[in-house]
Amino acid sequence: MKAKICECVQGRVYRGTFEVGKKKFFWLLIFTVAMPDMNKEVETRQKRGQDVQNPEVLDELFKFIVLDKNWQEVQRRDLLAKFVEMAIIFHDEIT
């Protein structure tokens, strides 16, 4: 899988592309808190006893949207799982 960050807007919205085989997809990663403040937000939630690995809590911190070449949202779990793996790698590169 090849992936690329194309743009970052105000430290909260990242967009880019990735390919699985010969198919190209577009992705958006939207944080509810700007990246520089994300670590503080995570610490605050942990102090409140929230599990930041819980999908419901993660949903409050950021959203992943994956679109196909026709700009339709991708619902296939296998592609979304690949994207989540990629986003974790990007998060490590961004922070």
Buried (B, 14 or more C-beta within 10 A) or exposed (E): EEBEBEEBEEBBBBBBBBEBEEEEBBBBBEBEBEBEBBEEBBEEBEEEEBEEEEEEBBEBBBEBBBBBEEEEEBEEEEBBEBBEEBBEEBBEEBE
